[in-house]
């Protein structure tokens, strides 16, 4: 459904897509492999912002897929190396 929606948005003239759901980002790498529609990745953007800040402790209000999938933790480790 995400791939279909992204392609429909592209056909309607969208230059990029914003995915406003943490949990949906779990599937984003697979969707990106199948479409040329550019996405703004809020997990990447948020991770970069947090790592660039002076924050020592950060909380995330998230659902089960985001938490169990470690979406933010994986990005923070990759970006923070």
HTML snippet that shows the backbone in 3Dmol.js (N, CA, C, O; Angstrom):
<script src="https://3Dmol.org/build/3Dmol-min.js"></script>
<div id="view" style="width:600px;height:400px;position:relative"></div>
<script>
const pdb = `
ATOM      1  N   UNK A   1       0.817  -1.193   0.000  1.00  0.00           N
ATOM      2  CA  UNK A   1       0.000   0.000   0.000  1.00  0.00           C
ATOM      3  C   UNK A   1       0.869   1.269   0.000  1.00  0.00           C
ATOM      4  O   UNK A   1       0.541   2.254  -0.661  1.00  0.00           O
ATOM      5  N   UNK A   2       1.964   1.231   0.740  1.00  0.00           N
ATOM      6  CA  UNK A   2       2.829   2.424   0.771  1.00  0.00           C
ATOM      7  C   UNK A   2       3.425   2.690  -0.610  1.00  0.00           C
ATOM      8  O   UNK A   2       3.484   3.836  -1.056  1.00  0.00           O
ATOM      9  N   UNK A   3       3.861   1.637  -1.276  1.00  0.00           N
ATOM     10  CA  UNK A   3       4.435   1.787  -2.611  1.00  0.00           C
ATOM     11  C   UNK A   3       3.383   2.324  -3.578  1.00  0.00           C
ATOM     12  O   UNK A   3       3.654   3.237  -4.357  1.00  0.00           O
ATOM     13  N   UNK A   4       2.211   1.765  -3.522  1.00  0.00           N
ATOM     14  CA  UNK A   4       1.120   2.215  -4.389  1.00  0.00           C
ATOM     15  C   UNK A   4       0.788   3.689  -4.125  1.00  0.00           C
ATOM     16  O   UNK A   4       0.605   4.470  -5.059  1.00  0.00           O
ATOM     17  N   UNK A   5       0.715   4.051  -2.865  1.00  0.00           N
ATOM     18  CA  UNK A   5       0.410   5.441  -2.504  1.00  0.00           C
ATOM     19  C   UNK A   5       1.511   6.386  -2.972  1.00  0.00           C
ATOM     20  O   UNK A   5       1.222   7.461  -3.498  1.00  0.00           O
ATOM     21  N   UNK A   6       2.767   5.996  -2.787  1.00  0.00           N
ATOM     22  CA  UNK A   6       3.886   6.836  -3.222  1.00  0.00           C
ATOM     23  C   UNK A   6       3.843   7.052  -4.728  1.00  0.00           C
ATOM     24  O   UNK A   6       4.049   8.169  -5.203  1.00  0.00           O
ATOM     25  N   UNK A   7       3.580   6.002  -5.471  1.00  0.00           N
ATOM     26  CA  UNK A   7       3.517   6.124  -6.926  1.00  0.00           C
ATOM     27  C   UNK A   7       2.317   6.953  -7.375  1.00  0.00           C
ATOM     28  O   UNK A   7       2.408   7.683  -8.362  1.00  0.00           O
ATOM     29  N   UNK A   8       1.204   6.852  -6.671  1.00  0.00           N
ATOM     30  CA  UNK A   8       0.040   7.681  -6.991  1.00  0.00           C
ATOM     31  C   UNK A   8       0.348   9.154  -6.728  1.00  0.00           C
ATOM     32  O   UNK A   8      -0.031  10.023  -7.513  1.00  0.00           O
ATOM     33  N   UNK A   9       1.040   9.430  -5.619  1.00  0.00           N
ATOM     34  CA  UNK A   9       1.413  10.811  -5.320  1.00  0.00           C
ATOM     35  C   UNK A   9       2.363  11.362  -6.377  1.00  0.00           C
ATOM     36  O   UNK A   9       2.243  12.516  -6.787  1.00  0.00           O
ATOM     37  N   UNK A  10       3.301  10.539  -6.813  1.00  0.00           N
ATOM     38  CA  UNK A  10       4.245  10.942  -7.862  1.00  0.00           C
ATOM     39  C   UNK A  10       3.490  11.248  -9.151  1.00  0.00           C
ATOM     40  O   UNK A  10       3.749  12.258  -9.804  1.00  0.00           O
ATOM     41  N   UNK A  11       2.552  10.369  -9.514  1.00  0.00           N
ATOM     42  CA  UNK A  11       1.756  10.569 -10.726  1.00  0.00           C
ATOM     43  C   UNK A  11       0.896  11.833 -10.632  1.00  0.00           C
ATOM     44  O   UNK A  11       0.581  12.448 -11.651  1.00  0.00           O
ATOM     45  N   UNK A  12       0.521  12.217  -9.415  1.00  0.00           N
ATOM     46  CA  UNK A  12      -0.289  13.414  -9.206  1.00  0.00           C
ATOM     47  C   UNK A  12       0.574  14.682  -9.178  1.00  0.00           C
ATOM     48  O   UNK A  12       0.046  15.788  -9.059  1.00  0.00           O
ATOM     49  N   UNK A  13       1.897  14.523  -9.286  1.00  0.00           N
ATOM     50  CA  UNK A  13       2.772  15.676  -9.358  1.00  0.00           C
ATOM     51  C   UNK A  13       3.622  15.948  -8.134  1.00  0.00           C
ATOM     52  O   UNK A  13       4.324  16.958  -8.088  1.00  0.00           O
ATOM     53  N   UNK A  14       3.578  15.074  -7.145  1.00  0.00           N
ATOM     54  CA  UNK A  14       4.386  15.287  -5.940  1.00  0.00           C
ATOM     55  C   UNK A  14       5.870  15.190  -6.273  1.00  0.00           C
ATOM     56  O   UNK A  14       6.303  14.275  -6.972  1.00  0.00           O
ATOM     57  N   UNK A  15       6.640  16.147  -5.763  1.00  0.00           N
ATOM     58  CA  UNK A  15       8.087  16.119  -5.938  1.00  0.00           C
ATOM     59  C   UNK A  15       8.770  15.261  -4.884  1.00  0.00           C
ATOM     60  O   UNK A  15       9.857  14.732  -5.115  1.00  0.00           O
ATOM     61  N   UNK A  16       8.133  15.124  -3.728  1.00  0.00           N
ATOM     62  CA  UNK A  16       8.657  14.290  -2.655  1.00  0.00           C
ATOM     63  C   UNK A  16       7.506  13.888  -1.747  1.00  0.00           C
ATOM     64  O   UNK A  16       6.404  14.429  -1.834  1.00  0.00           O
ATOM     65  N   UNK A  17       7.783  12.936  -0.883  1.00  0.00           N
ATOM     66  CA  UNK A  17       6.765  12.421   0.036  1.00  0.00           C
ATOM     67  C   UNK A  17       7.297  12.507   1.456  1.00  0.00           C
ATOM     68  O   UNK A  17       8.462  12.203   1.714  1.00  0.00           O
ATOM     69  N   UNK A  18       6.439  12.920   2.369  1.00  0.00           N
ATOM     70  CA  UNK A  18       6.749  12.934   3.794  1.00  0.00           C
ATOM     71  C   UNK A  18       5.921  11.821   4.423  1.00  0.00           C
ATOM     72  O   UNK A  18       4.710  11.742   4.216  1.00  0.00           O
ATOM     73  N   UNK A  19       6.567  10.985   5.174  1.00  0.00           N
ATOM     74  CA  UNK A  19       5.911   9.857   5.825  1.00  0.00           C
ATOM     75  C   UNK A  19       5.751  10.196   7.304  1.00  0.00           C
ATOM     76  O   UNK A  19       6.707  10.058   8.067  1.00  0.00           O
ATOM     77  N   UNK A  20       4.550  10.641   7.730  1.00  0.00           N
ATOM     78  CA  UNK A  20       4.382  11.134   9.100  1.00  0.00           C
ATOM     79  C   UNK A  20       4.031  10.052  10.118  1.00  0.00           C
ATOM     80  O   UNK A  20       3.185  10.258  10.988  1.00  0.00           O
ATOM     81  N   UNK A  21       4.683   8.904  10.001  1.00  0.00           N
ATOM     82  CA  UNK A  21       4.404   7.801  10.928  1.00  0.00           C
ATOM     83  C   UNK A  21       5.715   7.089  11.239  1.00  0.00           C
ATOM     84  O   UNK A  21       6.365   6.545  10.346  1.00  0.00           O
ATOM     85  N   UNK A  22       6.095   7.099  12.511  1.00  0.00           N
ATOM     86  CA  UNK A  22       7.325   6.413  12.911  1.00  0.00           C
ATOM     87  C   UNK A  22       7.324   4.969  12.452  1.00  0.00           C
ATOM     88  O   UNK A  22       8.273   4.525  11.807  1.00  0.00           O
ATOM     89  N   UNK A  23       6.278   4.232  12.774  1.00  0.00           N
ATOM     90  CA  UNK A  23       6.230   2.798  12.485  1.00  0.00           C
ATOM     91  C   UNK A  23       6.313   2.496  10.997  1.00  0.00           C
ATOM     92  O   UNK A  23       6.906   1.491  10.604  1.00  0.00           O
ATOM     93  N   UNK A  24       5.732   3.343  10.168  1.00  0.00           N
ATOM     94  CA  UNK A  24       5.781   3.116   8.718  1.00  0.00           C
ATOM     95  C   UNK A  24       7.209   3.182   8.190  1.00  0.00           C
ATOM     96  O   UNK A  24       7.509   2.607   7.144  1.00  0.00           O
ATOM     97  N   UNK A  25       8.091   3.875   8.901  1.00  0.00           N
ATOM     98  CA  UNK A  25       9.490   3.955   8.477  1.00  0.00           C
ATOM     99  C   UNK A  25      10.192   2.594   8.533  1.00  0.00           C
ATOM    100  O   UNK A  25      11.234   2.411   7.903  1.00  0.00           O
ATOM    101  N   UNK A  26       9.641   1.661   9.267  1.00  0.00           N
ATOM    102  CA  UNK A  26      10.189   0.303   9.297  1.00  0.00           C
ATOM    103  C   UNK A  26      10.201  -0.295   7.885  1.00  0.00           C
ATOM    104  O   UNK A  26      11.104  -1.054   7.534  1.00  0.00           O
ATOM    105  N   UNK A  27       9.192   0.053   7.081  1.00  0.00           N
ATOM    106  CA  UNK A  27       9.038  -0.496   5.732  1.00  0.00           C
ATOM    107  C   UNK A  27       9.666   0.391   4.654  1.00  0.00           C
ATOM    108  O   UNK A  27       9.751  -0.013   3.495  1.00  0.00           O
ATOM    109  N   UNK A  28      10.101   1.583   5.025  1.00  0.00           N
ATOM    110  CA  UNK A  28      10.586   2.546   4.040  1.00  0.00           C
ATOM    111  C   UNK A  28      11.764   2.048   3.195  1.00  0.00           C
ATOM    112  O   UNK A  28      11.772   2.308   1.992  1.00  0.00           O
ATOM    113  N   UNK A  29      12.741   1.361   3.744  1.00  0.00           N
ATOM    114  CA  UNK A  29      13.836   0.887   2.876  1.00  0.00           C
ATOM    115  C   UNK A  29      13.341   0.011   1.719  1.00  0.00           C
ATOM    116  O   UNK A  29      13.844   0.125   0.602  1.00  0.00           O
ATOM    117  N   UNK A  30      12.369  -0.851   1.976  1.00  0.00           N
ATOM    118  CA  UNK A  30      11.826  -1.701   0.902  1.00  0.00           C
ATOM    119  C   UNK A  30      11.048  -0.888  -0.120  1.00  0.00           C
ATOM    120  O   UNK A  30      11.102  -1.174  -1.316  1.00  0.00           O
ATOM    121  N   UNK A  31      10.329   0.119   0.343  1.00  0.00           N
ATOM    122  CA  UNK A  31       9.569   0.960  -0.574  1.00  0.00           C
ATOM    123  C   UNK A  31      10.535   1.746  -1.457  1.00  0.00           C
ATOM    124  O   UNK A  31      10.314   1.868  -2.662  1.00  0.00           O
ATOM    125  N   UNK A  32      11.591   2.273  -0.871  1.00  0.00           N
ATOM    126  CA  UNK A  32      12.576   3.052  -1.639  1.00  0.00           C
ATOM    127  C   UNK A  32      13.229   2.230  -2.741  1.00  0.00           C
ATOM    128  O   UNK A  32      13.591   2.769  -3.786  1.00  0.00           O
ATOM    129  N   UNK A  33      13.383   0.934  -2.516  1.00  0.00           N
ATOM    130  CA  UNK A  33      13.987   0.060  -3.527  1.00  0.00           C
ATOM    131  C   UNK A  33      13.097  -0.090  -4.756  1.00  0.00           C
ATOM    132  O   UNK A  33      13.570  -0.459  -5.831  1.00  0.00           O
ATOM    133  N   UNK A  34      11.812   0.195  -4.594  1.00  0.00           N
ATOM    134  CA  UNK A  34      10.859  -0.086  -5.668  1.00  0.00           C
ATOM    135  C   UNK A  34      10.270   1.160  -6.321  1.00  0.00           C
ATOM    136  O   UNK A  34       9.395   1.050  -7.179  1.00  0.00           O
ATOM    137  N   UNK A  35      10.741   2.351  -5.925  1.00  0.00           N
ATOM    138  CA  UNK A  35      10.224   3.581  -6.506  1.00  0.00           C
ATOM    139  C   UNK A  35      11.313   4.640  -6.534  1.00  0.00           C
ATOM    140  O   UNK A  35      12.279   4.588  -5.773  1.00  0.00           O
ATOM    141  N   UNK A  36      11.132   5.607  -7.433  1.00  0.00           N
ATOM    142  CA  UNK A  36      12.087   6.705  -7.491  1.00  0.00           C
ATOM    143  C   UNK A  36      11.572   7.931  -6.741  1.00  0.00           C
ATOM    144  O   UNK A  36      12.188   8.995  -6.804  1.00  0.00           O
ATOM    145  N   UNK A  37      10.462   7.795  -6.040  1.00  0.00           N
ATOM    146  CA  UNK A  37       9.897   8.908  -5.290  1.00  0.00           C
ATOM    147  C   UNK A  37      10.806   9.207  -4.095  1.00  0.00           C
ATOM    148  O   UNK A  37      11.058   8.318  -3.282  1.00  0.00           O
ATOM    149  N   UNK A  38      11.303  10.446  -3.973  1.00  0.00           N
ATOM    150  CA  UNK A  38      12.119  10.778  -2.804  1.00  0.00           C
ATOM    151  C   UNK A  38      11.249  10.987  -1.555  1.00  0.00           C
ATOM    152  O   UNK A  38      10.161  11.557  -1.630  1.00  0.00           O
ATOM    153  N   UNK A  39      11.740  10.527  -0.439  1.00  0.00           N
ATOM    154  CA  UNK A  39      11.047  10.648   0.837  1.00  0.00           C
ATOM    155  C   UNK A  39      11.874  11.501   1.781  1.00  0.00           C
ATOM    156  O   UNK A  39      13.103  11.421   1.776  1.00  0.00           O
ATOM    157  N   UNK A  40      11.215  12.313   2.587  1.00  0.00           N
ATOM    158  CA  UNK A  40      11.866  12.938   3.731  1.00  0.00           C
ATOM    159  C   UNK A  40      11.709  11.937   4.864  1.00  0.00           C
ATOM    160  O   UNK A  40      10.592  11.605   5.258  1.00  0.00           O
ATOM    161  N   UNK A  41      12.814  11.467   5.378  1.00  0.00           N
ATOM    162  CA  UNK A  41      12.809  10.430   6.415  1.00  0.00           C
ATOM    163  C   UNK A  41      12.880  11.097   7.782  1.00  0.00           C
ATOM    164  O   UNK A  41      13.931  11.601   8.177  1.00  0.00           O
ATOM    165  N   UNK A  42      11.760  11.101   8.505  1.00  0.00           N
ATOM    166  CA  UNK A  42      11.731  11.824   9.777  1.00  0.00           C
ATOM    167  C   UNK A  42      12.601  11.168  10.836  1.00  0.00           C
ATOM    168  O   UNK A  42      13.044  11.845  11.763  1.00  0.00           O
ATOM    169  N   UNK A  43      12.856   9.884  10.726  1.00  0.00           N
ATOM    170  CA  UNK A  43      13.735   9.239  11.702  1.00  0.00           C
ATOM    171  C   UNK A  43      15.181   9.682  11.463  1.00  0.00           C
ATOM    172  O   UNK A  43      15.904   9.967  12.417  1.00  0.00           O
ATOM    173  N   UNK A  44      15.604   9.742  10.203  1.00  0.00           N
ATOM    174  CA  UNK A  44      16.944  10.257   9.902  1.00  0.00           C
ATOM    175  C   UNK A  44      17.088  11.708  10.329  1.00  0.00           C
ATOM    176  O   UNK A  44      18.073  12.082  10.965  1.00  0.00           O
ATOM    177  N   UNK A  45      16.105  12.520   9.976  1.00  0.00           N
ATOM    178  CA  UNK A  45      16.177  13.948  10.298  1.00  0.00           C
ATOM    179  C   UNK A  45      16.179  14.179  11.806  1.00  0.00           C
ATOM    180  O   UNK A  45      16.949  14.995  12.312  1.00  0.00           O
ATOM    181  N   UNK A  46      15.327  13.468  12.515  1.00  0.00           N
ATOM    182  CA  UNK A  46      15.265  13.611  13.971  1.00  0.00           C
ATOM    183  C   UNK A  46      16.565  13.138  14.610  1.00  0.00           C
ATOM    184  O   UNK A  46      17.075  13.777  15.530  1.00  0.00           O
ATOM    185  N   UNK A  47      17.097  12.027  14.129  1.00  0.00           N
ATOM    186  CA  UNK A  47      18.347  11.490  14.675  1.00  0.00           C
ATOM    187  C   UNK A  47      19.496  12.476  14.487  1.00  0.00           C
ATOM    188  O   UNK A  47      20.284  12.701  15.406  1.00  0.00           O
ATOM    189  N   UNK A  48      19.588  13.058  13.301  1.00  0.00           N
ATOM    190  CA  UNK A  48      20.639  14.050  13.044  1.00  0.00           C
ATOM    191  C   UNK A  48      20.498  15.251  13.978  1.00  0.00           C
ATOM    192  O   UNK A  48      21.486  15.744  14.521  1.00  0.00           O
ATOM    193  N   UNK A  49      19.265  15.714  14.160  1.00  0.00           N
ATOM    194  CA  UNK A  49      19.016  16.863  15.028  1.00  0.00           C
ATOM    195  C   UNK A  49      19.431  16.553  16.466  1.00  0.00           C
ATOM    196  O   UNK A  49      20.103  17.357  17.112  1.00  0.00           O
ATOM    197  N   UNK A  50      19.030  15.392  16.958  1.00  0.00           N
ATOM    198  CA  UNK A  50      19.352  15.013  18.345  1.00  0.00           C
ATOM    199  C   UNK A  50      20.857  14.879  18.523  1.00  0.00           C
ATOM    200  O   UNK A  50      21.411  15.370  19.507  1.00  0.00           O
ATOM    201  N   UNK A  51      21.517  14.224  17.588  1.00  0.00           N
ATOM    202  CA  UNK A  51      22.966  14.039  17.700  1.00  0.00           C
ATOM    203  C   UNK A  51      23.720  15.364  17.638  1.00  0.00           C
ATOM    204  O   UNK A  51      24.784  15.496  18.244  1.00  0.00           O
ATOM    205  N   UNK A  52      23.190  16.335  16.922  1.00  0.00           N
ATOM    206  CA  UNK A  52      23.833  17.642  16.820  1.00  0.00           C
ATOM    207  C   UNK A  52      23.537  18.540  18.021  1.00  0.00           C
ATOM    208  O   UNK A  52      24.165  19.583  18.196  1.00  0.00           O
ATOM    209  N   UNK A  53      22.583  18.127  18.836  1.00  0.00           N
ATOM    210  CA  UNK A  53      22.202  18.935  19.999  1.00  0.00           C
ATOM    211  C   UNK A  53      23.061  18.575  21.206  1.00  0.00           C
ATOM    212  O   UNK A  53      23.910  17.686  21.144  1.00  0.00           O
ATOM    213  N   UNK A  54      22.823  19.278  22.295  1.00  0.00           N
ATOM    214  CA  UNK A  54      23.504  18.977  23.547  1.00  0.00           C
ATOM    215  C   UNK A  54      22.672  18.051  24.428  1.00  0.00           C
ATOM    216  O   UNK A  54      22.991  17.866  25.602  1.00  0.00           O
ATOM    217  N   UNK A  55      21.620  17.475  23.882  1.00  0.00           N
ATOM    218  CA  UNK A  55      20.716  16.626  24.665  1.00  0.00           C
ATOM    219  C   UNK A  55      21.453  15.400  25.197  1.00  0.00           C
ATOM    220  O   UNK A  55      22.219  14.761  24.476  1.00  0.00           O
ATOM    221  N   UNK A  56      21.215  15.088  26.444  1.00  0.00           N
ATOM    222  CA  UNK A  56      21.805  13.902  27.074  1.00  0.00           C
ATOM    223  C   UNK A  56      20.802  12.760  27.175  1.00  0.00           C
ATOM    224  O   UNK A  56      21.172  11.588  27.110  1.00  0.00           O
ATOM    225  N   UNK A  57      19.530  13.113  27.335  1.00  0.00           N
ATOM    226  CA  UNK A  57      18.463  12.116  27.433  1.00  0.00           C
ATOM    227  C   UNK A  57      17.332  12.573  26.523  1.00  0.00           C
ATOM    228  O   UNK A  57      16.905  13.726  26.576  1.00  0.00           O
ATOM    229  N   UNK A  58      16.853  11.657  25.689  1.00  0.00           N
ATOM    230  CA  UNK A  58      15.779  11.967  24.748  1.00  0.00           C
ATOM    231  C   UNK A  58      14.712  10.898  24.879  1.00  0.00           C
ATOM    232  O   UNK A  58      15.026   9.710  24.950  1.00  0.00           O
ATOM    233  N   UNK A  59      13.454  11.311  24.911  1.00  0.00           N
ATOM    234  CA  UNK A  59      12.345  10.369  24.958  1.00  0.00           C
ATOM    235  C   UNK A  59      11.602  10.368  23.642  1.00  0.00           C
ATOM    236  O   UNK A  59      11.506  11.398  22.975  1.00  0.00           O
ATOM    237  N   UNK A  60      11.079   9.219  23.266  1.00  0.00           N
ATOM    238  CA  UNK A  60      10.307   9.086  22.032  1.00  0.00           C
ATOM    239  C   UNK A  60       8.961   8.476  22.367  1.00  0.00           C
ATOM    240  O   UNK A  60       8.893   7.409  22.978  1.00  0.00           O
ATOM    241  N   UNK A  61       7.893   9.145  21.973  1.00  0.00           N
ATOM    242  CA  UNK A  61       6.563   8.565  22.087  1.00  0.00           C
ATOM    243  C   UNK A  61       6.358   7.731  20.833  1.00  0.00           C
ATOM    244  O   UNK A  61       6.242   8.273  19.734  1.00  0.00           O
ATOM    245  N   UNK A  62       6.313   6.423  20.994  1.00  0.00           N
ATOM    246  CA  UNK A  62       6.286   5.562  19.816  1.00  0.00           C
ATOM    247  C   UNK A  62       5.488   4.299  20.076  1.00  0.00           C
ATOM    248  O   UNK A  62       5.264   3.893  21.216  1.00  0.00           O
ATOM    249  N   UNK A  63       5.072   3.697  18.982  1.00  0.00           N
ATOM    250  CA  UNK A  63       4.352   2.445  19.044  1.00  0.00           C
ATOM    251  C   UNK A  63       5.282   1.246  19.057  1.00  0.00           C
ATOM    252  O   UNK A  63       6.505   1.384  19.024  1.00  0.00           O
ATOM    253  N   UNK A  64       4.689   0.090  19.104  1.00  0.00           N
ATOM    254  CA  UNK A  64       5.420  -1.168  19.251  1.00  0.00           C
ATOM    255  C   UNK A  64       6.417  -1.427  18.120  1.00  0.00           C
ATOM    256  O   UNK A  64       7.538  -1.866  18.378  1.00  0.00           O
ATOM    257  N   UNK A  65       6.027  -1.165  16.881  1.00  0.00           N
ATOM    258  CA  UNK A  65       6.918  -1.427  15.745  1.00  0.00           C
ATOM    259  C   UNK A  65       8.167  -0.560  15.829  1.00  0.00           C
ATOM    260  O   UNK A  65       9.275  -1.033  15.578  1.00  0.00           O
ATOM    261  N   UNK A  66       7.989   0.693  16.176  1.00  0.00           N
ATOM    262  CA  UNK A  66       9.127   1.611  16.287  1.00  0.00           C
ATOM    263  C   UNK A  66      10.059   1.189  17.408  1.00  0.00           C
ATOM    264  O   UNK A  66      11.279   1.181  17.241  1.00  0.00           O
ATOM    265  N   UNK A  67       9.486   0.839  18.549  1.00  0.00           N
ATOM    266  CA  UNK A  67      10.298   0.458  19.708  1.00  0.00           C
ATOM    267  C   UNK A  67      10.977  -0.882  19.474  1.00  0.00           C
ATOM    268  O   UNK A  67      12.196  -0.987  19.602  1.00  0.00           O
ATOM    269  N   UNK A  68      10.208  -1.903  19.133  1.00  0.00           N
ATOM    270  CA  UNK A  68      10.802  -3.235  18.938  1.00  0.00           C
ATOM    271  C   UNK A  68      11.726  -3.292  17.731  1.00  0.00           C
ATOM    272  O   UNK A  68      12.673  -4.078  17.707  1.00  0.00           O
ATOM    273  N   UNK A  69      11.452  -2.463  16.730  1.00  0.00           N
ATOM    274  CA  UNK A  69      12.311  -2.413  15.556  1.00  0.00           C
ATOM    275  C   UNK A  69      13.581  -1.618  15.779  1.00  0.00           C
ATOM    276  O   UNK A  69      14.486  -1.647  14.946  1.00  0.00           O
ATOM    277  N   UNK A  70      13.659  -0.901  16.905  1.00  0.00           N
ATOM    278  CA  UNK A  70      14.857  -0.119  17.223  1.00  0.00           C
ATOM    279  C   UNK A  70      15.177   0.933  16.181  1.00  0.00           C
ATOM    280  O   UNK A  70      16.345   1.225  15.927  1.00  0.00           O
ATOM    281  N   UNK A  71      14.146   1.503  15.576  1.00  0.00           N
ATOM    282  CA  UNK A  71      14.368   2.412  14.455  1.00  0.00           C
ATOM    283  C   UNK A  71      15.251   3.604  14.811  1.00  0.00           C
ATOM    284  O   UNK A  71      16.170   3.941  14.064  1.00  0.00           O
ATOM    285  N   UNK A  72      14.984   4.233  15.930  1.00  0.00           N
ATOM    286  CA  UNK A  72      15.809   5.388  16.320  1.00  0.00           C
ATOM    287  C   UNK A  72      17.175   4.943  16.811  1.00  0.00           C
ATOM    288  O   UNK A  72      18.183   5.567  16.480  1.00  0.00           O
ATOM    289  N   UNK A  73      17.223   3.889  17.583  1.00  0.00           N
ATOM    290  CA  UNK A  73      18.510   3.414  18.106  1.00  0.00           C
ATOM    291  C   UNK A  73      19.470   3.063  16.961  1.00  0.00           C
ATOM    292  O   UNK A  73      20.646   3.424  17.005  1.00  0.00           O
ATOM    293  N   UNK A  74      18.974   2.367  15.947  1.00  0.00           N
ATOM    294  CA  UNK A  74      19.829   1.990  14.818  1.00  0.00           C
ATOM    295  C   UNK A  74      20.390   3.219  14.112  1.00  0.00           C
ATOM    296  O   UNK A  74      21.575   3.263  13.781  1.00  0.00           O
ATOM    297  N   UNK A  75      19.543   4.212  13.882  1.00  0.00           N
ATOM    298  CA  UNK A  75      19.999   5.420  13.180  1.00  0.00           C
ATOM    299  C   UNK A  75      20.983   6.194  14.040  1.00  0.00           C
ATOM    300  O   UNK A  75      21.980   6.709  13.533  1.00  0.00           O
ATOM    301  N   UNK A  76      20.710   6.281  15.350  1.00  0.00           N
ATOM    302  CA  UNK A  76      21.599   7.038  16.229  1.00  0.00           C
ATOM    303  C   UNK A  76      22.987   6.401  16.258  1.00  0.00           C
ATOM    304  O   UNK A  76      23.993   7.110  16.224  1.00  0.00           O
ATOM    305  N   UNK A  77      23.047   5.099  16.321  1.00  0.00           N
ATOM    306  CA  UNK A  77      24.332   4.408  16.336  1.00  0.00           C
ATOM    307  C   UNK A  77      25.054   4.626  15.003  1.00  0.00           C
ATOM    308  O   UNK A  77      26.248   4.924  14.979  1.00  0.00           O
ATOM    309  N   UNK A  78      24.316   4.474  13.891  1.00  0.00           N
ATOM    310  CA  UNK A  78      24.935   4.655  12.570  1.00  0.00           C
ATOM    311  C   UNK A  78      25.419   6.077  12.363  1.00  0.00           C
ATOM    312  O   UNK A  78      26.513   6.279  11.835  1.00  0.00           O
ATOM    313  N   UNK A  79      24.638   7.068  12.764  1.00  0.00           N
ATOM    314  CA  UNK A  79      24.988   8.477  12.573  1.00  0.00           C
ATOM    315  C   UNK A  79      26.050   8.925  13.584  1.00  0.00           C
ATOM    316  O   UNK A  79      26.855   9.810  13.292  1.00  0.00           O
ATOM    317  N   UNK A  80      26.048   8.318  14.758  1.00  0.00           N
ATOM    318  CA  UNK A  80      26.922   8.788  15.835  1.00  0.00           C
ATOM    319  C   UNK A  80      28.322   8.235  15.819  1.00  0.00           C
ATOM    320  O   UNK A  80      29.130   8.593  16.675  1.00  0.00           O
ATOM    321  N   UNK A  81      28.638   7.370  14.869  1.00  0.00           N
ATOM    322  CA  UNK A  81      29.971   6.757  14.816  1.00  0.00           C
ATOM    323  C   UNK A  81      31.040   7.761  14.556  1.00  0.00           C
ATOM    324  O   UNK A  81      32.216   7.406  14.482  1.00  0.00           O
TER     325      UNK A  81
END
`;
const viewer = $3Dmol.createViewer("view");
viewer.addModel(pdb, "pdb");
viewer.setStyle({}, {cartoon: {color: "spectrum"}});
viewer.zoomTo();
viewer.render();
</script>
